[in-house]
Amino acid sequence: MRQNIETRAEASIRELDAAEAEARLAELADILVDAVAHGASVNFLAGFDREDGRAFWRKQVADIADGGKRLFVGERGGRLVGTVLLIYAPQPNAPHRAEIGKMLVLSSERRQGLGRRLLAVTEQAASRAGRTLLLLDTESGSSGDRLYRSCGWREYGRVPDHAYRVDGRLAETTMFYKILPGRPAAPGSVPPLGAARP
Ligand SMILES: CC(C)(COP(=O)(O)OP(=O)(O)OC[C@H]1O[C@@H](n2cnc3c(N)ncnc32)[C@H](O)[C@@H]1OP(=O)(O)O)[C@@H](O)C(=O)NCCC(=O)NCCS
């Protein structure tokens, strides 16, 4: 008997430049709204809507155009299903450092390995850019916390009652770092922010 096996194409991962991010603001907003609606602690509170999401991403587009942030996305069937921001430290003494932000996978797409793949691609891009020290923080015990631990990130501290959760309770945050293979960028070796803007 022929089996009816549903096959889903794997999401592809790539970097979006500022122009494409601007063109896809609605999809980017949808991913963030979905994360907040499902209780993710990603700086926003209940009631966060698509307009708020677009406003958030519009600011990121400006930073991407300035060269201070990079955006990597997962895309499946022509639709954006995941995001992660690589945020370059702007300080002159930290050209080798960056942070990870808005590591989000659409709730319907989770636990299929996309978060891990998005993070790996972002780490590779960071390493190639000489940003070999990565930092982030996330709610203790959250899906993000689990993801980072499973991807080799090291915890370096916890802060109790760091932020309000979507449900109104204060929650602890855990800070993580990861040292990537590669040569750390030296002071003076990276273009100043804004240099990428045409
Ligand atoms: C965190 C997040 C991006 C993970 O995306 P994902 O595509 O589901 O992650 P993956 O499928 O690649 O998971 C990789 C590993 O991380 C761990 N993990 C991820 N989500 C987990 C969960 N909910 N519970 C337990 N472990 C989890 C597991 O070890 C998993 O491997 P496994 O599935 O083989 O057990 C997603 O859950 C999300 O968008 N959460 C809300 C937003 C958020 O909290 N982001 C982080 C804050 S910056």
The ligand as an SDF file (V2000), in Angstrom:
LIG
                    3D

 48 50  0  0  0  0  0  0  0  0999 V2000
   14.3440   29.7830   20.8070 C   0  0  0  0  0  0  0  0  0  0  0  0
   13.8050   29.4300   19.4300 C   0  0  0  0  0  0  0  0  0  0  0  0
   14.3640   30.4280   18.4120 C   0  0  0  0  0  0  0  0  0  0  0  0
   14.2790   28.0140   19.0540 C   0  0  0  0  0  0  0  0  0  0  0  0
   13.9360   27.7730   17.7040 O   0  0  0  0  0  0  0  0  0  0  0  0
   13.6940   26.2840   17.1680 P   0  0  0  0  0  0  0  0  0  0  0  0
   13.7130   26.3180   15.6930 O   0  0  0  0  0  0  0  0  0  0  0  0
   12.5040   25.6880   17.8080 O   0  0  0  0  0  0  0  0  0  0  0  0
   15.0020   25.5450   17.7350 O   0  0  0  0  0  0  0  0  0  0  0  0
   15.5980   24.1540   17.2210 P   0  0  0  0  0  0  0  0  0  0  0  0
   14.4980   23.2910   16.6860 O   0  0  0  0  0  0  0  0  0  0  0  0
   16.7420   24.4300   16.3130 O   0  0  0  0  0  0  0  0  0  0  0  0
   16.1330   23.5520   18.5830 O   0  0  0  0  0  0  0  0  0  0  0  0
   17.5160   23.2280   18.7660 C   0  0  0  0  0  0  0  0  0  0  0  0
   17.6790   22.6740   20.1690 C   0  0  0  0  0  0  0  0  0  0  0  0
   17.4140   23.6970   21.1440 O   0  0  0  0  0  0  0  0  0  0  0  0
   16.7690   23.1180   22.2770 C   0  0  0  0  0  0  0  0  0  0  0  0
   15.4020   23.6450   22.3640 N   0  0  0  0  0  0  0  0  0  0  0  0
   14.8290   24.5460   21.5290 C   0  0  0  0  0  0  0  0  0  0  0  0
   13.5790   24.8480   21.9390 N   0  0  0  0  0  0  0  0  0  0  0  0
   13.3520   24.1230   23.0640 C   0  0  0  0  0  0  0  0  0  0  0  0
   12.2550   23.9940   23.9520 C   0  0  0  0  0  0  0  0  0  0  0  0
   11.1130   24.6820   23.7530 N   0  0  0  0  0  0  0  0  0  0  0  0
   12.3780   23.1610   25.0090 N   0  0  0  0  0  0  0  0  0  0  0  0
   13.5010   22.4480   25.2110 C   0  0  0  0  0  0  0  0  0  0  0  0
   14.5910   22.5210   24.3850 N   0  0  0  0  0  0  0  0  0  0  0  0
   14.5110   23.3450   23.3440 C   0  0  0  0  0  0  0  0  0  0  0  0
   16.7460   21.6130   22.0310 C   0  0  0  0  0  0  0  0  0  0  0  0
   17.9620   21.0980   22.5390 O   0  0  0  0  0  0  0  0  0  0  0  0
   16.7250   21.5550   20.5170 C   0  0  0  0  0  0  0  0  0  0  0  0
   17.2100   20.3510   20.0050 O   0  0  0  0  0  0  0  0  0  0  0  0
   16.1990   19.0960   19.8520 P   0  0  0  0  0  0  0  0  0  0  0  0
   14.9460   19.6010   19.1670 O   0  0  0  0  0  0  0  0  0  0  0  0
   16.9990   18.1580   19.0030 O   0  0  0  0  0  0  0  0  0  0  0  0
   15.9310   18.6150   21.2420 O   0  0  0  0  0  0  0  0  0  0  0  0
   12.2480   29.4250   19.3930 C   0  0  0  0  0  0  0  0  0  0  0  0
   11.7700   28.5440   20.3990 O   0  0  0  0  0  0  0  0  0  0  0  0
   11.6500   30.7820   19.6220 C   0  0  0  0  0  0  0  0  0  0  0  0
   11.4640   31.5540   18.6790 O   0  0  0  0  0  0  0  0  0  0  0  0
   11.3200   31.1080   20.8850 N   0  0  0  0  0  0  0  0  0  0  0  0
   10.6830   32.3680   21.2220 C   0  0  0  0  0  0  0  0  0  0  0  0
   11.6420   33.5250   21.0960 C   0  0  0  0  0  0  0  0  0  0  0  0
   12.7950   33.4280   22.0580 C   0  0  0  0  0  0  0  0  0  0  0  0
   12.6250   33.1560   23.2380 O   0  0  0  0  0  0  0  0  0  0  0  0
   14.0120   33.6880   21.5250 N   0  0  0  0  0  0  0  0  0  0  0  0
   15.2260   33.7040   22.3100 C   0  0  0  0  0  0  0  0  0  0  0  0
   15.3430   34.9900   23.0540 C   0  0  0  0  0  0  0  0  0  0  0  0
   16.5900   36.0410   22.3560 S   0  0  0  0  0  0  0  0  0  0  0  0
  1  2  1  0
  2  3  1  0
  2  4  1  0
  2 36  1  0
  4  5  1  0
  5  6  1  0
  6  7  2  0
  6  8  1  0
  6  9  1  0
  9 10  1  0
 10 11  2  0
 10 12  1  0
 10 13  1  0
 13 14  1  0
 14 15  1  0
 15 16  1  0
 15 30  1  0
 16 17  1  0
 17 18  1  0
 17 28  1  0
 18 19  1  0
 18 27  1  0
 19 20  2  0
 20 21  1  0
 21 22  1  0
 21 27  2  0
 22 23  1  0
 22 24  2  0
 24 25  1  0
 25 26  2  0
 26 27  1  0
 28 29  1  0
 28 30  1  0
 30 31  1  0
 31 32  1  0
 32 33  2  0
 32 34  1  0
 32 35  1  0
 36 37  1  0
 36 38  1  0
 38 39  2  0
 38 40  1  0
 40 41  1  0
 41 42  1  0
 42 43  1  0
 43 44  2  0
 43 45  1  0
 45 46  1  0
 46 47  1  0
 47 48  1  0
M  END
$$$$
